[in-house]
Amino acid sequence: MQSAQLKRPSLAIAQPLLDERALAETLSVSVKAIQSWRYKGGGPAFVRLGRAIRYRPEDVEAWLASNTFGSTTAADAERGQ
């Protein structure tokens, strides 16, 4: 009888994960702004790897798309102001 080989799931990471500094640089904001968004729950989804915080580029793109408006009136209406 042959022993069954275990199949390991493939981990398909299309793009490398971004750290806080890389994300801040990409968005032209401070690292403190990134940290504040994360703390308040208003920024892009993040991944916690132990103590390290990383961001998937596709999550950042989705967050940017959900925060794109045609006017300040539309943005205010979305936020309930």
Phi, psi and omega in degrees: 000132181275144178283140181287134177272134178280134176266128176266135178294141179281140179257099183267098176254108184288321182229149179294153178286150180261139171270176183303316183295317180295320179294317179299317179296317180298320183269358181058045175229172180279160174298324178299323178296317178300314180296320179295316178301316181295316181297319181275351179080021184253355183263190179293156176300147181229165178243131176257123177243090188068241177266351183277140177251131179226157181235133175279132179306323180292329176290322178295316179298318178295319179296317178298318179297322181285348179246025178255126184229157179273343180201164177292332178297316179294321179295316179296320179297321179295323181276355178080026181260000000 
